[in-house]
Amino acid sequence: MNLNVLTIKEAHKLLEKKEITSVELVKAHFNEIKKRDKDIRAFLSLNEEGALEAAKKVDERISRGEPIEMLAGIPAAIKDNISIKSAKVTAASKILENYIAPYDATVIKKLKEEEAIFIGKTNMDEFAMGSSTENSAFGPTRNPVDLERVPGGSSGGSAAAVKAGFSVYALGSDTGGSIRQPAGFCGVVGFKPTYGAVSRHGLIAMASSLDQIGPIARNVDDAAAVFEIIRGVDELDSTSVSPATAGWQDYWDSTLDIEEIKIGVPREYFIHGLNPEIEKNIKSVISKLEKEGAKIEEISLPYSEWALATYYIIMPAEASANLARFDGIKYGYSTMNKEEKLQSLLDVYLQSRGKGFGTEVRQRIMLGTYILSAGYYDAYYTRAQRVRKLIKQDFDHAFKEVDVILTPTSPTTAFKFGEKTQDPLSMYLADIYTVSVNLAGIPGISIPIEEVDGLPVGLQLIGKNFDDVKLLKIAKIIETLSK
Amino acid sequence: MALTKKEIEKIAELARLELGEKEKEKFAEDLSSVLGYVQKLSEVNIEKVEPITGGTSLESVMRKDDETKCISDSQMREQILRASPNRKDDYFKVPSILE
């Protein structure tokens, strides 16, 4: 039996039936990592000892005949901007190279209560800023499907780990597409829940009005299983919302009938820049859905054209404020000299930040600082917040007519290393179909459909605020149809 | 929208970032190109549109201060202090602030 392709549900059943042990499952994943991760480099740090110890505990419970939780004993990879107590959390930055998390992120606490197994921390673009993992201070991750190509980003390590059979599922974070785009590039499922559905306490913040933690998994069922564990209100994240307010249903309760579904296809997402082969595959899914009885409606999201520009004002503005905390004084990389008495405080700031942050991070801090500076604030930031409102209204309007919106996840398949690193704007365009979802705060999921030239293609489904479960159910229907 | 080297130096100072000479030129070029792109927003009529100020419509969320949580954990407290680059007993040590 190949233990490196199991879904959560399959692994859970095998554990319950005592056909495999958690220790075997964990060992199989570390064996695969040892064989192939020197080429793929999905991980920044591994937790072999801790994982095996945790697996033994789960096995003991099973052998005593105790019932186990859905995620118990099953390996998970965690993006390295999410804190696990007493483990390094670097955000793939030199400035946090040796930083040890003093507490668990709320999502980690919840996974620990499930007795999930943490395999290791995954690579990413530094501070989640990028779409290829090429901005990691510790070197890029390679796409397991084609080692010459990027895995996408910023959660590239998480997507690659799931695809390569290094872990059964992973957690990522998504500020403008950082879960969905790498999931699309690697051929796995990536789900960004509604803003506020999952606590961000313990996530190293990039842009706080956009950031969201979510699962990367082998199929929609697994993404749903992880989501149902990590969601919920948390007093340590004041933007999180209680399930009662959200009106959540249970994913497993009932299925949806395809004939009840209304799917919107926004014409603005099928214009210039979209690879025609991707378009063909997306359209073929749409006609299949129509044939099966789903209602397909062409819709318009007229402000889509300005989403990327809006994003590239709001995101750097918030990031520059969030990253002000890295000052070389309290933690992280510092040029502070313990002996020298005459060192100036300003020099410690300038040098620690100048040397500790990589190029893209410094660039975005500069951009945000400029945008928020006196005289420019209204022209850039306030204007962007107003356009953001119009973008959100586009979606509000559309969801009066349809249940979900169907688009490509990205305009291209995984690109080659170095292809877009010279010009920041060309890299930013990789997120053109995903950023609007974060600006509107709504949920989005990428699922793999038919490949183009041997490279994975992602289909994005976008749902209404807190309609996460319905979105997942419709995603499941499409997943089944396109198999 | 082209930023000058002088403007780049000013922004870097505000952002507390030390930049190399070559980098200043590269940043002037890259930031100008991104700012040129986001100028696109001036095409949008935003009259009478209220700005969104966050990701949710929640307002003034409060919680009780509870000293049994978080920082009262002595292990966590020690880990936080241990992460500091320069420490004296239970204090963060910093260079003198007054010149």
Interface residues (C-beta under 8 A of the other chain):
Chain A: S86 Y99 I100 P102 Y103 Y195 G196 S208 S209 L210 E235 S238 T239 V241 Y303 E305 W306 L308 A309 T310 Y312 I313 S320 A324 D327 G328 I329 K330 Y331 G332 S334 M336 K338 K341 Q343 S344 L345 L346 V348 Y349 L350 Q351 R353 G354 K355 F357 T359 R362 Q363 I365 M366 L367 T369 Y370 S373 Y380 T382 R383 A384 Q385 R386 V387 R388 K389 L390 K392 D423 P424 L425 Y428 G441
Chain B: L3 I8 I11 A12 L14 A15 R16 L17 E18 L19 E23 F27 D30 L31 S33 V34 L35 Y37 V38 Q39 K40 L41 S42 E43 V44 I46 V49 E50 P51 I52 T53 G54 G55 T56 L58 V61 R63 C70 D73 M76 Q79 I80 R82 A83 S84 P85 N86 F92 V94 P95 S96 I97 E99
